[in-house]
Amino acid sequence: MSGVPTSRLLEIGRGVVTLAQRLGAEEVSVSVSSGTSTELSRRDGRVEKAQESRSLAASVELMVDGRFSSHSTNDLRPEAFQPFLERAIAATRFLEPDPDRALPPREQMGVADANLDLVDPEQAALGPDQRRAWVEEMEARTLAAAAKLPVRSATAYVWDGRSETAWVTSHGFEEESARTSFGHGATLSLEDQDGRLPEGWSMVGASHGADMPSVGWLAEDAAANAARRLGAKPITSGRYPMLLDRRAVGRVLGTLLSPLGGTSLYEGRSCMAGKRGQRVASSAFTLRDEPLIPRGSGSRRSDSDGIPAIARNIVEDGVLQMYFIDVYNSRRMAEAVTMGGPSNLVIAPGDASPVELIRALPQVIRVEGFLGGNSNAASGDFSFGVQGSLLERGEVVASLAEMNVSGNIFDLMERYQTAANDPWIFSAWRCPTLLFDDVQFSGT
């Protein structure tokens, strides 16, 4: 399956800009995107889902008489676009003026000179037989890996796709981008002795098929994850060291990043207001935004405002270095533009493996995932349901469920100790397993 070439998307975008200006828009920004995707799932020896989808859509931002609005449509026929824009422009005139919504100065816009290598040419050659064999292998390997477990059901998943986007503005900025995606995974439902039905899973995605972990590795990982859920129960509430699994890092550190956004700061909903240049974490903690990593999940050559992408430290040696200030909020706040939001978030790996970190501790709770919970960007308070394991001197002594980890993000980040040597590269959170000391857990 192949999508619409970006040259055709650019042509559509240019036509929309010209038409919108002729109909009375002062400034126009148009993003035209095309996508194709295929997903298969298999359960109990049968294909449970086989879905192929295609999409073609446009998003249009308009400035009309100093007023701003945003509109989208998936009907890109020429005869449909003029009435769509006429209605959009007429509706915009009813809004309140918002001059800060103007396009960024053209001289500030551009793209980084980098080859991100986000398109795998082999994706277009995948056919039904290959996808069917892929999901069959995923199911067979998962069942084999879980052969000694009380399996109630197992479901295997595979997916792939491609997307293209063209962006055109009325003051002459244009950008093209494309990306492919591959993924596979499995979920296992088990029957525990107490009648519960615990579940375990493992899923991985990448832009290139060759970068994916093997089906065998993923099946073993899903089975091990499910096995750790057997017999899970809460333990005594208290303060424990926390080893945060590399695939669960984003849920906790998202509590740190969320208050850094320009809108939260402007609206007075950020616990990070006024803390740039101040310590917000342990001096051992450094977090970088690196948008130009080849094949990275969050990689990009420009941000949502068309500002060229560059790497930056968000927190360095515990000190907050920057906020995420887009062009709109920079005008409202009289602040310099940084970037509209994060891309690839990177914590440098340490020297020790997770196993070595665990063995050095008398007790530690390894948090492997989260179940519900919430956080407050205005205060930094959080409470998340967790699943994981209690270990003593490197040995698992209990599987955990029905427990919460709670506290305040500033206190938690001061308790950060070190990173393991196992960065997870299949996410925009390209972070290793992290160790925190003396964290509050609530159980029995």
LINKA-V867576 format. One record per residue. N is the residue number from 1. RES is the residue in one small letter. PHI is phi in radians with two decimals (none if undefined). OMEGA is omega as a letter, one per 30 degrees, with the letter a starting at -180 (* if undefined). BURIAL is + if it has 24 or more other ideal C-beta (glycine too) atoms within 12 Angstrom, else -. Layout:
# LINKA-V867576
N;RES;PHI;OMEGA;BURIAL
N;RES;PHI;OMEGA;BURIAL
This chain:
# LINKA-V867576
1;m;none;l;+
2;s;-2.27;a;-
3;g;-1.62;l;+
4;v;-1.42;l;+
5;p;-1.00;a;-
6;t;-1.10;l;+
7;s;-1.09;l;-
8;r;-1.25;l;-
9;l;-1.11;l;+
10;l;-1.08;l;+
11;e;-1.07;l;-
12;i;-1.10;a;+
13;g;-1.06;l;+
14;r;-1.10;l;+
15;g;-1.13;l;+
16;v;-1.14;l;+
17;v;-1.04;a;+
18;t;-1.06;a;-
19;l;-1.17;a;+
20;a;-1.10;l;+
21;q;-1.17;l;+
22;r;-1.13;a;-
23;l;-1.52;l;+
24;g;2.11;l;-
25;a;-1.31;l;+
26;e;-1.43;l;+
27;e;-2.33;a;+
28;v;-2.46;l;+
29;s;-2.29;a;+
30;v;-2.23;l;+
31;s;-2.03;l;+
32;v;-2.01;a;+
33;s;-2.26;l;+
34;s;-2.27;l;+
35;g;-2.55;l;+
36;t;-2.35;l;+
37;s;-2.67;l;+
38;t;-2.35;l;+
39;e;-2.39;l;+
40;l;-2.20;l;+
41;s;-2.33;a;+
42;r;-2.38;a;+
43;r;-2.52;l;+
44;d;0.94;l;-
45;g;1.35;a;-
46;r;-2.33;l;-
47;v;-1.23;a;+
48;e;-1.61;a;-
49;k;-2.57;l;-
50;a;-2.40;a;-
51;q;-2.30;l;-
52;e;-2.17;a;-
53;s;-2.36;l;-
54;r;-2.31;l;-
55;s;-2.46;l;+
56;l;-2.57;a;+
57;a;-2.59;l;+
58;a;-2.33;l;+
59;s;-2.05;a;+
60;v;-2.16;l;+
61;e;-1.91;a;+
62;l;-2.19;l;+
63;m;-2.01;a;+
64;v;-2.30;a;+
65;d;0.93;l;-
66;g;1.34;a;-
67;r;-1.97;a;+
68;f;-2.02;l;+
69;s;-2.67;l;+
70;s;-2.26;a;-
71;h;-2.50;l;+
72;s;-2.47;l;-
73;t;-2.70;l;+
74;n;-1.97;l;-
75;d;-1.80;a;-
76;l;-1.73;l;+
77;r;-1.16;a;-
78;p;-0.94;a;-
79;e;-1.27;l;-
80;a;-1.63;a;-
81;f;-1.29;a;+
82;q;-1.11;l;-
83;p;-1.12;l;-
84;f;-1.06;a;+
85;l;-1.22;l;+
86;e;-1.05;l;-
87;r;-1.15;a;-
88;a;-1.13;a;+
89;i;-1.19;l;+
90;a;-1.10;l;-
91;a;-1.16;a;-
92;t;-1.08;a;+
93;r;-1.18;l;-
94;f;-1.51;a;-
95;l;-1.45;l;-
96;e;-1.32;l;-
97;p;-1.05;l;-
98;d;-2.58;a;-
99;p;-1.12;l;-
100;d;-1.21;a;-
101;r;-1.48;a;+
102;a;-1.10;l;+
103;l;-1.02;l;+
104;p;-1.07;l;+
105;p;-0.95;a;-
106;r;-0.99;a;-
107;e;-1.21;l;-
108;q;-1.48;a;-
109;m;-1.62;l;+
110;g;2.94;l;-
111;v;-2.29;l;+
112;a;-1.17;l;+
113;d;-1.45;a;-
114;a;-2.64;l;+
115;n;-1.67;a;-
116;l;-1.47;l;+
117;d;0.92;a;-
118;l;-1.71;a;+
119;v;-2.05;l;+
120;d;-1.68;a;+
121;p;-1.12;a;-
122;e;-1.32;a;-
123;q;-1.08;a;+
124;a;-1.14;a;-
125;a;-1.53;l;-
126;l;-1.14;l;+
127;g;-2.17;a;-
128;p;-1.01;a;-
129;d;-1.13;l;-
130;q;-1.17;l;-
131;r;-1.16;l;+
132;r;-1.13;l;-
133;a;-1.12;a;-
134;w;-1.10;a;+
135;v;-1.25;l;+
136;e;-1.12;l;+
137;e;-1.15;l;+
138;m;-1.07;l;+
139;e;-1.18;a;+
140;a;-1.09;a;-
141;r;-1.15;l;+
142;t;-1.16;l;+
143;l;-1.12;l;+
144;a;-1.16;l;-
145;a;-1.15;a;+
146;a;-1.76;a;+
147;a;-1.02;a;-
148;k;-1.64;a;-
149;l;-1.75;l;+
150;p;-1.38;a;+
151;v;-1.34;l;+
152;r;-1.60;l;-
153;s;-2.77;l;+
154;a;-2.39;l;+
155;t;-2.22;l;+
156;a;-1.88;a;+
157;y;-2.31;l;+
158;v;-2.45;l;+
159;w;-2.70;l;+
160;d;-2.74;a;+
161;g;-3.04;l;+
162;r;-2.58;l;+
163;s;-2.35;l;+
164;e;-2.28;l;+
165;t;-2.44;l;+
166;a;-2.19;a;+
167;w;-2.15;a;+
168;v;-2.34;l;+
169;t;-2.07;a;+
170;s;-1.27;l;+
171;h;-1.84;l;-
172;g;1.78;l;-
173;f;-1.50;l;+
174;e;-2.43;l;+
175;e;-2.55;l;+
176;e;-2.08;l;+
177;s;-2.63;l;+
178;a;-2.60;a;+
179;r;-2.69;l;+
180;t;-1.88;l;+
181;s;-2.53;l;+
182;f;-2.38;l;+
183;g;-2.83;l;+
184;h;-2.64;a;+
185;g;-3.11;a;+
186;a;-2.68;l;+
187;t;-2.16;l;+
188;l;-2.22;l;+
189;s;-1.91;a;+
190;l;-1.95;l;+
191;e;-1.94;a;-
192;d;-1.46;a;+
193;q;-1.13;a;-
194;d;-1.56;l;-
195;g;1.61;l;-
196;r;-1.20;l;-
197;l;-2.15;a;-
198;p;-1.18;a;+
199;e;-2.21;l;+
200;g;-2.37;a;+
201;w;-2.71;l;+
202;s;-2.72;a;+
203;m;-2.40;l;+
204;v;-2.49;l;+
205;g;-2.33;l;+
206;a;-2.74;l;+
207;s;-1.41;l;+
208;h;-2.13;l;+
209;g;-1.03;a;+
210;a;-1.17;a;-
211;d;-1.48;a;+
212;m;-1.27;l;+
213;p;-1.05;a;+
214;s;-1.17;l;-
215;v;-1.03;l;+
216;g;-1.09;l;-
217;w;-1.09;a;-
218;l;-1.17;l;+
219;a;-1.10;l;+
220;e;-1.09;a;+
221;d;-1.16;l;+
222;a;-1.11;a;+
223;a;-1.15;l;+
224;a;-1.14;l;+
225;n;-1.09;l;+
226;a;-1.16;a;+
227;a;-1.05;a;+
228;r;-1.23;l;+
229;r;-1.53;a;+
230;l;-1.19;l;+
231;g;1.22;a;-
232;a;-1.19;l;+
233;k;-2.78;l;+
234;p;-1.31;l;-
235;i;-2.04;a;+
236;t;-1.09;l;-
237;s;-1.04;l;-
238;g;2.89;l;-
239;r;-1.82;a;-
240;y;-2.37;l;+
241;p;-1.06;l;+
242;m;-2.10;l;+
243;l;-1.77;a;+
244;l;-1.61;a;+
245;d;-0.98;a;+
246;r;-1.00;l;+
247;r;-1.50;l;+
248;a;-1.92;a;+
249;v;-1.04;a;+
250;g;-1.06;a;+
251;r;-1.17;a;+
252;v;-1.38;a;+
253;l;-1.25;l;+
254;g;-1.08;l;+
255;t;-1.17;l;+
256;l;-1.36;a;+
257;l;-1.40;a;+
258;s;-0.93;a;+
259;p;-1.29;a;+
260;l;-1.53;a;+
261;g;-1.27;a;+
262;g;-1.04;a;+
263;t;-1.15;l;+
264;s;-1.07;l;+
265;l;-1.15;a;+
266;y;-1.11;a;+
267;e;-1.52;l;-
268;g;1.24;a;-
269;r;-2.01;a;-
270;s;-2.23;l;+
271;c;-1.30;a;+
272;m;-1.66;a;+
273;a;-1.01;l;+
274;g;1.32;a;-
275;k;-1.82;l;+
276;r;-1.10;a;+
277;g;1.51;l;-
278;q;-1.92;l;-
279;r;-1.35;l;-
280;v;-2.20;a;+
281;a;-2.77;l;+
282;s;-0.99;l;+
283;s;-1.12;l;-
284;a;-1.43;a;+
285;f;-1.78;l;+
286;t;-2.33;l;+
287;l;-2.21;a;+
288;r;-2.00;l;+
289;d;-1.85;a;+
290;e;-2.22;a;+
291;p;-1.41;a;+
292;l;-1.89;l;+
293;i;-1.30;l;+
294;p;-0.98;l;-
295;r;1.15;a;+
296;g;-1.25;a;+
297;s;-1.08;a;+
298;g;-1.84;a;+
299;s;-1.20;a;+
300;r;-2.83;l;+
301;r;-1.68;l;+
302;s;-2.65;l;+
303;d;-1.60;a;+
304;s;-1.19;l;+
305;d;-1.73;a;+
306;g;1.40;l;+
307;i;-1.47;a;+
308;p;-0.95;a;+
309;a;-1.36;l;+
310;i;-2.45;l;+
311;a;-1.35;l;+
312;r;-2.54;l;+
313;n;-1.45;l;+
314;i;-1.49;l;+
315;v;-2.21;a;+
316;e;-2.22;a;+
317;d;0.89;l;-
318;g;1.53;a;+
319;v;-1.76;l;-
320;l;-1.19;a;+
321;q;-1.79;a;+
322;m;-2.77;l;+
323;y;-1.92;l;+
324;f;-1.61;a;+
325;i;-1.90;l;+
326;d;-1.45;a;+
327;v;-1.11;a;+
328;y;-1.06;a;+
329;n;-1.25;l;+
330;s;-1.10;l;+
331;r;-1.27;a;-
332;r;-1.18;a;-
333;m;-1.78;a;+
334;a;0.96;l;-
335;e;-2.03;l;-
336;a;-1.23;l;-
337;v;-1.21;l;+
338;t;-1.97;l;+
339;m;-2.76;a;+
340;g;-1.26;a;+
341;g;3.14;a;+
342;p;-1.26;l;+
343;s;-2.06;l;+
344;n;-1.56;a;+
345;l;-1.78;a;+
346;v;-2.18;l;+
347;i;-2.05;a;+
348;a;-1.11;l;+
349;p;-1.22;l;+
350;g;-1.58;a;+
351;d;-1.71;a;-
352;a;-1.74;l;-
353;s;-1.38;l;-
354;p;-0.98;l;+
355;v;-1.09;l;-
356;e;-1.14;l;-
357;l;-1.12;a;+
358;i;-1.14;a;+
359;r;-1.13;a;-
360;a;-1.45;a;-
361;l;-2.00;l;+
362;p;-1.06;l;-
363;q;-2.48;l;+
364;v;-2.78;l;+
365;i;-1.70;l;+
366;r;-1.62;l;+
367;v;-1.55;a;+
368;e;-1.86;l;+
369;g;-3.04;a;+
370;f;-2.22;l;+
371;l;-2.27;l;+
372;g;1.28;a;-
373;g;1.97;a;+
374;n;-2.74;l;-
375;s;-2.49;a;+
376;n;-2.12;a;-
377;a;-1.15;a;+
378;a;-1.31;a;-
379;s;-1.92;a;-
380;g;1.49;l;+
381;d;-1.31;l;-
382;f;-2.60;l;+
383;s;-2.67;a;+
384;f;-2.21;l;+
385;g;-1.26;a;+
386;v;-2.18;l;+
387;q;-2.25;a;+
388;g;3.08;a;+
389;s;-2.52;l;+
390;l;-1.72;a;+
391;l;-2.12;l;+
392;e;-2.23;a;-
393;r;0.88;l;-
394;g;1.53;a;-
395;e;-1.89;l;-
396;v;-1.25;l;+
397;v;-1.98;l;-
398;a;-2.83;l;+
399;s;-1.65;a;+
400;l;-1.92;l;+
401;a;-2.67;l;+
402;e;0.97;l;-
403;m;-2.26;l;+
404;n;-2.13;l;+
405;v;-1.92;a;+
406;s;-2.51;l;+
407;g;2.69;l;+
408;n;-2.14;a;+
409;i;-1.09;l;+
410;f;-1.17;l;+
411;d;-1.14;l;+
412;l;-1.06;a;+
413;m;-1.19;l;+
414;e;-1.20;a;+
415;r;-1.63;l;+
416;y;-1.13;a;+
417;q;-1.90;a;+
418;t;-2.88;l;+
419;a;-1.94;l;+
420;a;-1.40;a;+
421;n;-1.82;a;-
422;d;-2.17;a;+
423;p;-0.99;l;+
424;w;-1.65;a;+
425;i;-1.75;a;+
426;f;-1.77;a;+
427;s;-2.73;l;+
428;a;-1.20;l;+
429;w;-1.52;a;+
430;r;-1.56;a;+
431;c;-2.12;l;+
432;p;-1.51;l;+
433;t;-1.09;a;+
434;l;-2.10;l;+
435;l;-1.93;l;+
436;f;-2.11;a;+
437;d;-1.86;l;+
438;d;1.01;a;-
439;v;-1.83;a;+
440;q;-1.40;l;+
441;f;-2.09;l;+
442;s;-1.96;l;+
443;g;-2.39;l;+
444;t;-1.58;*;-
